[in-house]
Amino acid sequence: MTKADIVESVYEKVGFSKKEAAQMVEMVFEIMKDNLERGEKIKISGFGNFLVKEKRARKGRNPQTGKEIEISPRRVLSFKPSQALKKLLNT
């Protein structure tokens, strides 16, 4: 499913114009991105949680050369589905 598919679904189910549906979907994604950028958790009841985790620096190995390398610290996005979503997917 793409963003265009989401816009189309909102357009069909809610009755907004396509332009209004696109603006609404874009606004929701912008709010989510802004909150995640600040490191805040997003909890959507019945769907799941989005959170940003901090990964510390660590040593790794180049699989082609076997040479040891330093993997820099970074932030990664994590999603944990709710129990309701897990149940829906496994029925």
C-alpha positions as CSV (number, residue, x, y, z in Angstrom):
1,M,0.0,0.0,0.0
2,T,1.3,3.4,-0.9
3,K,0.5,6.9,0.3
4,A,-1.6,7.4,-2.8
5,D,-3.6,4.3,-1.8
6,I,-4.2,5.7,1.7
7,V,-5.3,9.0,0.2
8,E,-7.7,7.1,-2.1
9,S,-9.1,5.1,0.8
10,V,-9.7,8.3,2.9
11,Y,-11.3,10.0,-0.2
12,E,-13.7,7.0,-0.7
13,K,-14.6,6.3,3.0
14,V,-14.8,9.8,4.4
15,G,-16.1,11.8,1.5
16,F,-13.5,14.6,1.4
17,S,-12.2,15.8,-1.9
18,K,-9.0,14.1,-3.1
19,K,-7.1,17.3,-2.4
20,E,-8.5,17.5,1.2
21,A,-7.8,13.8,1.7
22,A,-4.2,14.2,0.5
23,Q,-3.7,17.2,2.8
24,M,-5.1,15.3,5.8
25,V,-2.9,12.2,5.2
26,E,0.2,14.4,4.6
27,M,-0.6,16.3,7.9
28,V,-0.8,13.1,9.9
29,F,2.5,11.8,8.5
30,E,4.2,15.2,9.2
31,I,3.0,15.1,12.8
32,M,4.3,11.6,13.2
33,K,7.7,12.5,11.7
34,D,8.1,15.6,13.9
35,N,7.3,13.6,17.1
36,L,9.7,10.8,16.1
37,E,12.4,13.2,15.2
38,R,12.1,14.6,18.8
39,G,12.5,11.0,20.1
40,E,8.9,10.8,21.3
41,K,6.9,7.5,21.3
42,I,3.8,7.3,19.1
43,K,1.1,4.9,20.5
44,I,-1.9,4.2,18.2
45,S,-4.4,2.1,20.2
46,G,-5.3,-1.1,18.5
47,F,-2.5,-0.7,16.0
48,G,0.9,-0.4,17.8
49,N,3.8,1.7,19.0
50,F,6.4,3.5,17.0
51,L,9.6,4.5,19.0
52,V,13.1,5.7,18.3
53,K,15.8,3.6,19.9
54,E,19.4,4.7,20.4
55,K,22.1,2.3,19.2
56,R,25.5,2.8,20.6
57,A,28.8,2.5,18.7
58,R,30.1,-1.0,18.3
59,K,32.7,-3.0,16.5
60,G,31.7,-4.8,13.3
61,R,33.4,-6.8,10.6
62,N,33.4,-6.3,6.8
63,P,32.1,-9.6,5.5
64,Q,34.2,-9.4,2.3
65,T,37.5,-8.5,3.8
66,G,37.1,-9.7,7.4
67,K,38.6,-6.3,8.5
68,E,37.2,-4.9,11.7
69,I,35.3,-1.6,11.4
70,E,33.7,0.8,13.8
71,I,29.9,1.1,13.4
72,S,28.8,4.6,14.5
73,P,26.1,5.3,17.0
74,R,22.7,5.9,15.4
75,R,19.0,6.2,16.0
76,V,16.6,3.5,14.6
77,L,12.9,3.4,14.2
78,S,11.1,0.5,15.9
79,F,7.5,-0.7,15.6
80,K,5.8,-3.0,18.1
81,P,2.4,-4.2,17.0
82,S,-0.5,-4.1,19.6
83,Q,-2.0,-7.4,20.9
84,A,-5.1,-6.6,18.8
85,L,-3.1,-6.3,15.6
86,K,-1.1,-9.5,16.4
87,K,-4.4,-11.4,17.0
88,L,-5.9,-10.1,13.8
89,L,-2.8,-11.2,11.8
90,N,-2.7,-14.7,13.4
91,T,-6.4,-15.7,13.0
